Amino acid sequence: MYAGEPGSGAGKGGGGGGAIREAGGTFGKMEAAREDEYFYKKQKEQLSNLKGHLDKEISFHQEQIKRHEDAIRRHKEQMSTINSDK
């Protein structure tokens, strides 16, 4: 993906990220590594949040299923009561 190493200076795949990264060298590489780490942690946090949200959604829908099953059972009981009254 990169033409050169990230943080190795402008025009080599690591440029355009500020004065330190454009200068290249060790500081540019360290800055590129920090940036990669930041985005890795950010992505990990976002995935964790997504999993938490999906867990809540699953719980909600499971509760809705339970309520609907209870309603179906009640309606079937009412139907059997109506049919037995005949």
N, C-alpha and C positions, 0 to 999 in steps of 0.2 A: 504494500500500500504506500509506503514511504519511498522516496527516491534516495534518501539518506537516513541516518539515524535521527529519531526525534530529539530535538534540542541541539542539533549539530550546527545550527546557523541558518540564516535566511537563504532561501533558494535550494535547500537540501532536504526538504520535507519537515523541518522543524521550525521554519520561519514564520513570521507574522504573529507571534504570540507575546510580543512585548520586547523591551530593550534587552533584557537578560537572555531570553531565548534567541533573539536575533544575533546576539554576539556569539552564540555557540559556546563550545568548550564545556567544561565540567559544570559550570553553573546552569547552562542551558539544558544539559542532560538531567541535572537534578530537578530543575523546574518542570521538565517534561515528565519525569517520574512522579513528581508530586501531583501534577495534573492528572496523570493516569490513575493514580491512587485515589484521588478525589472522586473521579467519575466512577471508578469501581465501587467505592463505598456508597456513593449516591445511588447507583443502580441496585446494589444489594439492599439498601434501605427501601427503595421503591418496590422491589420485589417482595420484601417482607410486608410492607403496607398492603400490597395487592393481595397477598395470601391471607392476611388478617381480614381484609374486606370480603374476600370470597368465602372464608369460614363463616362470617356473619351472615352472608347471603344464604349459604347452605343451611345454617341453623334456622333462619327465618322460613325458608321454603319447607324444611322438614316439619316445622311447627304448623305451617299452613296445611300440609298433607294430613297431619294428625287431626286438625280441626275439621277438615273436609271428610275424613274417614268417620269421625264421630257423627257428623251431620248425616252422612249416608246411613249409618247404623240407626240413628233416631228415625229417619224417614222410612226405612224398611220396617222398623217396629210399628210405626204408625200405619203403614200399609197393611201389615199383618193384622193389626187390631181392627182396621176397617173391614178387611176381608172376613175376619172371624165373627163380626157382628151381623153378617148377612144371614 
